[in-house]
């Protein structure tokens, strides 16, 4: 024992008793330390089991694929039936544009369609008329051929008579006047043949012209009906377009939601494609949670997420599913991206938006609005 121990020891204690007490204290301290290490290990294991598979961020915001309502026709706004913050259902009329011009366009298209149908009927009737002309021309040709044959017979007889009169005139058996009459009769018979042939050629020309007109007319209507001919189809398409433009003068909601950013007034003239308002589909909201890049190692599509909103507090929980990751960080898509080409560079932890789809039933019970702040926690042990 040292002198200090000898001094502090009571007169009745021996050196061996003091050593035993010191050993007991050391063992007790070791047991306490071991117990403390065990408790810390158990707490760490519990934390890892219950909380180690979860990543959380309060940098999350509600978003939605809003519907842009635009005008499909130009005209003056006659009525506006909705206002900002108003809830609408799919098919509800939002605004009405003056439809008088559209009605006139429909009337014109209907008239053009009726005209096209009548032209088809007329073309069909022309085909029948041309067919009849061809039949008549065939009869005229046969008649002209008969006339040619008759004229040729008369011409042959006149030739024979002239030959006899010519012999008799040479012998002086007939007078010169009688010979002259025979020659005139021959010339008349020749002229009759020429006239008959001209009539035959004319009849054949008429038949060819009628046949050509019939072929041209048949080319327009062959294989078609009154409803399938090209002119009728074009007129029908114009009528359909006019009716569609008339229908579009009533601007209707394409989906359920809430009206936002309405910027039209009664009497305002809107152009084709002009933006009129937006509809926010409150039943199809999502959350873009901006996690740090160091948190995303185990985050995958399909994992479950639990979210709370600053609007309702932690007493209301939303459940969702990770459906995708952004193509780049927020700074990468900034209007002026950060430039780190200089030597004065400090690394900043980047955040990547992770999209989480919310449960529609929970949204119906506790509606949210676009832009609200959320706290998102993703369970990385789910859906691996």
C-alpha positions as CSV (number, residue, x, y, z in Angstrom):
1,X,0.0,0.0,0.0
2,X,1.0,3.6,-0.6
3,X,1.5,6.0,2.2
4,X,-1.8,7.9,1.2
5,X,-3.7,4.6,1.3
6,X,-2.1,3.8,4.6
7,X,-3.0,7.2,5.9
8,X,-6.7,7.1,4.6
9,X,-7.3,3.5,5.7
10,X,-8.9,3.2,9.0
11,X,-6.8,1.8,11.8
12,X,-9.0,-1.4,11.8
13,X,-8.6,-2.0,8.0
14,X,-5.9,-4.1,6.6
15,X,-4.3,-3.6,3.3
16,X,-6.0,-6.6,1.7
17,X,-9.5,-5.4,2.7
18,X,-8.8,-2.0,0.9
19,X,-7.7,-3.8,-2.3
20,X,-10.9,-5.9,-2.3
21,X,-13.1,-2.9,-2.0
22,X,-11.3,-1.2,-4.9
23,X,-11.7,-4.3,-7.0
24,X,-15.4,-4.4,-6.2
25,X,-15.8,-0.7,-7.3
26,X,-14.0,-1.4,-10.6
27,X,-16.2,-4.4,-11.3
28,X,-19.3,-2.3,-10.5
29,X,-18.2,0.4,-12.9
30,X,-17.5,-2.1,-15.6
31,X,-20.9,-3.6,-15.2
32,X,-22.5,-0.2,-15.4
33,X,-20.5,0.7,-18.5
34,X,-21.4,-2.7,-20.1
35,X,-25.1,-2.1,-19.3
36,X,-24.9,1.4,-20.7
37,X,-23.3,0.0,-24.0
38,X,-26.0,-2.7,-24.1
39,X,-28.8,-0.1,-23.7
40,X,-27.3,2.1,-26.4
41,X,-27.0,-0.8,-28.7
42,X,-30.6,-1.8,-28.1
43,X,-31.8,1.7,-28.6
44,X,-29.8,2.0,-31.9
45,X,-31.2,-1.3,-33.1
46,X,-34.7,-0.2,-32.3
47,X,-34.2,3.1,-34.0
48,X,-32.7,1.4,-37.0
49,X,-35.6,-1.1,-37.2
50,X,-38.4,1.5,-36.7
51,X,-36.9,4.7,-38.1
52,X,-33.8,3.7,-40.1
53,X,-35.8,2.7,-43.2
54,X,-37.5,6.1,-43.5
55,X,-36.4,9.4,-45.0
56,X,-38.3,12.6,-44.3
57,X,-38.4,16.1,-45.6
58,X,-40.6,19.2,-44.9
59,X,-39.6,20.7,-48.2
60,X,-42.6,19.3,-50.0
61,X,-45.5,21.1,-51.8
62,X,-48.9,20.1,-53.3
63,X,-49.2,20.2,-57.1
64,X,-51.7,19.3,-59.8
65,X,-51.9,18.9,-63.5
66,X,-54.2,21.8,-64.1
67,X,-56.5,22.0,-67.1
68,X,-56.1,25.1,-69.3
69,X,-59.4,26.3,-70.7
70,X,-59.0,27.9,-74.1
71,X,-61.5,29.1,-76.7
72,X,-61.8,26.9,-79.8
73,X,-63.7,29.6,-81.7
74,X,-63.4,33.4,-81.9
75,X,-66.2,35.7,-81.0
76,X,-67.7,37.9,-78.3
77,X,-68.3,36.5,-74.8
78,X,-72.1,36.5,-74.2
79,X,-72.1,34.9,-70.7
80,X,-69.7,33.8,-68.0
81,X,-71.3,31.3,-65.7
82,X,-68.4,30.7,-63.2
83,X,-66.0,32.6,-61.0
84,X,-62.8,31.9,-59.2
85,X,-62.8,29.3,-56.4
86,X,-66.1,27.8,-57.7
87,X,-66.3,24.1,-57.9
88,X,-67.5,22.6,-61.2
89,X,-68.3,19.1,-62.6
90,X,-67.2,17.7,-65.9
91,X,-69.5,18.9,-68.6
92,X,-70.7,22.1,-66.8
93,X,-71.0,25.1,-69.1
94,X,-68.3,27.7,-68.1
95,X,-68.9,30.4,-70.6
96,X,-71.0,31.1,-73.8
97,X,-69.7,32.8,-76.9
98,X,-72.1,34.6,-79.3
99,X,-73.2,31.8,-81.7
100,X,-75.0,33.8,-84.4
101,X,-72.1,33.7,-86.8
102,X,-71.8,29.9,-86.1
103,X,-75.5,29.4,-86.9
104,X,-75.1,31.2,-90.2
105,X,-72.1,29.0,-91.1
106,X,-74.2,25.9,-90.3
107,X,-77.0,27.2,-92.6
108,X,-74.6,27.8,-95.4
109,X,-73.0,24.3,-95.0
110,X,-76.5,22.7,-95.0
111,X,-77.3,24.6,-98.3
112,X,-74.0,23.4,-99.9
113,X,-74.7,19.8,-98.9
114,X,-78.2,20.0,-100.4
115,X,-76.8,21.5,-103.6
116,X,-74.2,18.7,-103.8
117,X,-76.8,16.0,-103.4
118,X,-78.9,17.6,-106.1
119,X,-75.9,17.8,-108.4
120,X,-75.4,14.0,-107.9
121,X,-79.1,13.4,-108.7
122,X,-78.7,15.6,-111.8
123,X,-75.6,13.7,-112.9
124,X,-77.5,10.4,-112.5
125,X,-80.3,11.8,-114.6
126,X,-77.8,13.0,-117.2
127,X,-76.4,9.5,-117.5
128,X,-79.9,8.2,-118.3
129,X,-80.4,11.0,-120.8
130,X,-77.1,10.3,-122.5
131,X,-77.8,6.6,-122.7
132,X,-81.1,7.4,-124.4
133,X,-79.2,9.7,-126.8
134,X,-76.8,6.9,-127.7
135,X,-79.8,4.6,-128.5
136,X,-81.4,7.3,-130.6
137,X,-78.0,8.0,-132.3
138,X,-77.8,4.3,-133.1
139,X,-81.2,4.5,-134.9
140,X,-80.1,7.6,-136.7
141,X,-77.0,5.8,-137.9
142,X,-78.9,2.9,-139.2
143,X,-81.3,5.2,-141.0
144,X,-78.4,7.2,-142.5
145,X,-76.8,3.9,-143.7
146,X,-80.0,3.0,-145.4
147,X,-80.2,6.4,-147.1
148,X,-76.6,6.0,-148.2
149,X,-77.4,2.5,-149.7
150,X,-80.4,3.9,-151.4
151,X,-78.5,6.9,-152.8
152,X,-75.8,4.6,-154.1
153,X,-78.4,2.4,-155.9
154,X,-79.8,5.6,-157.5
155,X,-76.4,6.7,-158.4
156,X,-75.6,3.3,-160.1
157,X,-78.9,3.5,-162.0
158,X,-78.1,7.1,-163.1
159,X,-74.6,6.0,-164.2
160,X,-76.1,3.2,-166.3
161,X,-78.7,5.5,-167.8
162,X,-76.1,8.1,-168.6
163,X,-74.0,5.5,-170.3
164,X,-76.9,4.4,-172.6
165,X,-77.7,8.0,-173.4
166,X,-74.1,8.7,-174.2
167,X,-74.0,5.9,-176.8
168,X,-77.3,7.0,-178.3
169,X,-76.2,10.6,-178.4
170,X,-73.0,9.6,-180.3
171,X,-75.2,7.9,-183.0
172,X,-77.6,10.9,-183.1
173,X,-80.5,8.7,-181.9
174,X,-81.5,11.2,-179.1
175,X,-81.4,14.9,-178.8
176,X,-78.8,16.9,-177.1
177,X,-81.3,18.1,-174.6
178,X,-82.2,14.6,-173.5
179,X,-78.5,13.8,-173.1
180,X,-78.0,16.9,-170.9
181,X,-80.9,15.8,-168.6
182,X,-79.3,12.4,-168.2
183,X,-76.0,14.0,-167.2
184,X,-77.8,16.2,-164.7
185,X,-79.6,13.2,-163.2
186,X,-76.2,11.5,-162.7
187,X,-74.8,14.5,-161.0
188,X,-77.9,14.7,-158.7
189,X,-77.6,11.0,-157.8
190,X,-73.9,11.6,-156.9
191,X,-74.8,14.6,-154.8
192,X,-77.5,12.5,-153.0
193,X,-74.8,9.9,-152.2
194,X,-72.6,12.6,-150.7
195,X,-75.5,14.0,-148.7
196,X,-76.4,10.6,-147.3
197,X,-72.8,9.9,-146.3
198,X,-72.7,13.3,-144.6
199,X,-75.8,12.5,-142.6
200,X,-74.2,9.2,-141.7
201,X,-71.0,10.9,-140.5
202,X,-73.0,13.4,-138.5
203,X,-75.1,10.6,-136.8
204,X,-71.9,8.8,-135.9
205,X,-70.3,12.0,-134.5
206,X,-73.4,12.6,-132.4
207,X,-73.2,9.0,-131.1
208,X,-69.5,9.4,-130.2
209,X,-70.1,12.8,-128.4
210,X,-73.0,11.2,-126.4
211,X,-70.8,8.3,-125.5
212,X,-67.9,10.6,-124.4
213,X,-70.3,12.7,-122.3
214,X,-71.7,9.5,-120.8
215,X,-68.2,8.2,-120.0
216,X,-67.3,11.5,-118.4
217,X,-70.5,11.6,-116.3
218,X,-70.1,7.9,-115.3
219,X,-66.6,8.7,-114.1
220,X,-68.0,11.2,-111.6
221,X,-70.7,8.9,-110.1
222,X,-69.5,5.4,-110.9
223,X,-69.2,3.3,-107.7
224,X,-70.7,6.0,-105.5
225,X,-74.1,6.8,-104.0
226,X,-75.6,10.1,-103.1
227,X,-74.0,9.9,-99.7
228,X,-70.5,8.8,-100.8
229,X,-69.8,10.9,-103.8
230,X,-66.8,13.2,-103.3
231,X,-68.7,16.5,-103.6
232,X,-71.3,15.3,-101.0
233,X,-68.5,14.1,-98.7
234,X,-66.8,17.5,-98.8
235,X,-70.0,19.3,-98.2
236,X,-70.8,17.0,-95.3
237,X,-67.4,17.6,-93.8
238,X,-68.0,21.4,-93.9
239,X,-71.4,20.9,-92.2
240,X,-69.8,18.8,-89.5
241,X,-67.1,21.4,-88.9
242,X,-69.8,24.2,-88.8
243,X,-71.8,22.1,-86.3
244,X,-68.7,21.5,-84.2
245,X,-67.9,25.2,-84.2
246,X,-71.5,25.9,-83.1
247,X,-71.1,23.4,-80.2
248,X,-67.8,25.0,-79.2
249,X,-69.5,28.3,-78.5
250,X,-70.5,26.6,-75.2
251,X,-67.2,26.2,-73.3
252,X,-67.6,23.2,-71.0
253,X,-65.5,21.8,-68.1
254,X,-63.3,18.9,-69.2
255,X,-63.0,17.5,-65.7
256,X,-64.1,18.0,-62.1
257,X,-62.3,20.7,-60.2
258,X,-62.1,24.3,-58.9
259,X,-61.9,27.4,-61.2
260,X,-58.7,29.4,-60.9
261,X,-57.3,32.4,-62.8
262,X,-60.5,33.4,-64.6
263,X,-59.6,36.2,-67.0
264,X,-62.6,36.8,-69.2
265,X,-65.6,39.1,-68.9
266,X,-68.9,39.5,-70.6
267,X,-68.6,41.5,-73.8
268,X,-64.9,40.7,-74.3
269,X,-63.9,39.4,-77.7
270,X,-61.7,36.3,-77.5
271,X,-59.5,35.0,-80.3
272,X,-59.0,31.4,-81.3
273,X,-56.9,29.6,-78.7
274,X,-57.1,32.4,-76.1
275,X,-56.6,31.3,-72.5
276,X,-59.8,31.9,-70.5
277,X,-59.3,30.2,-67.1
278,X,-57.8,27.1,-65.4
279,X,-59.4,24.2,-63.6
280,X,-57.6,22.5,-60.7
281,X,-58.6,18.9,-60.2
282,X,-58.6,18.6,-56.4
283,X,-59.2,14.8,-56.6
284,X,-56.0,14.3,-58.5
285,X,-53.4,16.2,-56.5
286,X,-49.9,15.1,-55.9
287,X,-46.9,16.2,-53.8
288,X,-43.4,17.0,-55.0
289,X,-41.1,16.3,-52.1
290,X,-37.7,17.8,-52.4
291,X,-35.4,15.3,-50.8
292,X,-31.7,15.8,-50.3
293,X,-29.5,13.8,-52.7
294,X,-28.0,12.0,-49.7
295,X,-31.5,10.7,-48.7
296,X,-32.4,9.1,-52.1
297,X,-30.1,6.1,-52.1
298,X,-32.8,3.6,-51.2
299,X,-35.9,5.5,-52.4
300,X,-37.6,3.7,-55.3
301,X,-40.8,4.0,-57.3
302,X,-43.7,2.2,-55.7
303,X,-42.6,2.8,-52.1
304,X,-45.2,4.0,-49.6
305,X,-45.2,7.5,-48.1
306,X,-46.9,9.2,-45.2
307,X,-47.6,12.9,-45.4
308,X,-49.0,15.6,-43.2
309,X,-50.1,19.1,-44.1
310,X,-49.5,22.4,-42.4
311,X,-53.2,23.1,-43.1
312,X,-54.5,20.3,-40.9
313,X,-51.5,19.6,-38.7
314,X,-50.1,16.2,-37.7
315,X,-53.5,14.9,-36.6
316,X,-54.5,14.3,-40.3
317,X,-52.2,11.9,-42.2
318,X,-52.2,11.3,-46.0
319,X,-50.9,8.1,-47.5
320,X,-49.4,8.0,-51.0
321,X,-47.0,6.2,-53.3
322,X,-43.8,7.3,-55.0
323,X,-44.5,7.4,-58.7
324,X,-41.4,9.1,-60.1
325,X,-38.4,11.3,-59.9
326,X,-37.7,14.6,-61.5
327,X,-35.3,14.7,-64.5
328,X,-33.0,17.1,-62.6
329,X,-32.6,19.1,-59.4
330,X,-34.3,22.4,-58.8
331,X,-31.1,24.4,-59.4
332,X,-30.6,22.6,-62.7
333,X,-33.9,23.8,-64.1
334,X,-33.6,27.3,-62.6
335,X,-33.9,30.3,-65.0
336,X,-30.2,31.0,-64.4
337,X,-28.5,27.8,-63.4
338,X,-25.6,28.0,-61.0
339,X,-22.2,28.2,-62.6
340,X,-19.4,26.5,-60.7
341,X,-16.6,27.2,-63.1
342,X,-14.9,29.7,-60.8
343,X,-12.4,28.7,-58.2
344,X,-14.7,30.0,-55.4
345,X,-16.8,26.9,-55.2
346,X,-18.6,25.6,-52.1
347,X,-20.5,22.3,-52.3
348,X,-24.2,22.6,-51.6
349,X,-26.3,19.6,-51.0
350,X,-28.8,19.4,-53.9
351,X,-32.5,18.5,-53.7
352,X,-34.3,16.3,-56.2
353,X,-38.1,16.5,-56.5
354,X,-39.8,13.1,-55.8
355,X,-43.4,12.9,-56.9
356,X,-45.9,11.2,-54.6
357,X,-49.4,10.3,-55.6
358,X,-52.0,10.9,-52.9
359,X,-55.0,8.8,-52.0
360,X,-58.2,10.3,-53.7
361,X,-60.4,9.1,-50.8
362,X,-58.3,10.9,-48.3
363,X,-58.2,14.0,-50.5
364,X,-62.0,13.9,-50.6
365,X,-62.2,13.8,-46.8
366,X,-59.6,16.5,-46.2
367,X,-59.2,18.6,-49.4
368,X,-55.9,20.3,-50.2
369,X,-54.9,23.2,-52.5
370,X,-52.1,23.6,-54.9
371,X,-49.0,25.1,-53.3
372,X,-49.6,24.0,-49.7
373,X,-46.6,22.9,-47.6
374,X,-46.4,19.2,-46.7
375,X,-44.1,17.0,-44.6
376,X,-43.3,13.7,-46.4
377,X,-41.9,10.5,-45.0
378,X,-41.0,7.6,-47.4
379,X,-40.7,4.1,-46.1
380,X,-37.7,2.7,-48.0
381,X,-38.4,-0.8,-46.7
382,X,-41.7,-1.1,-48.7
383,X,-42.1,-2.3,-52.3
384,X,-38.5,-3.2,-52.8
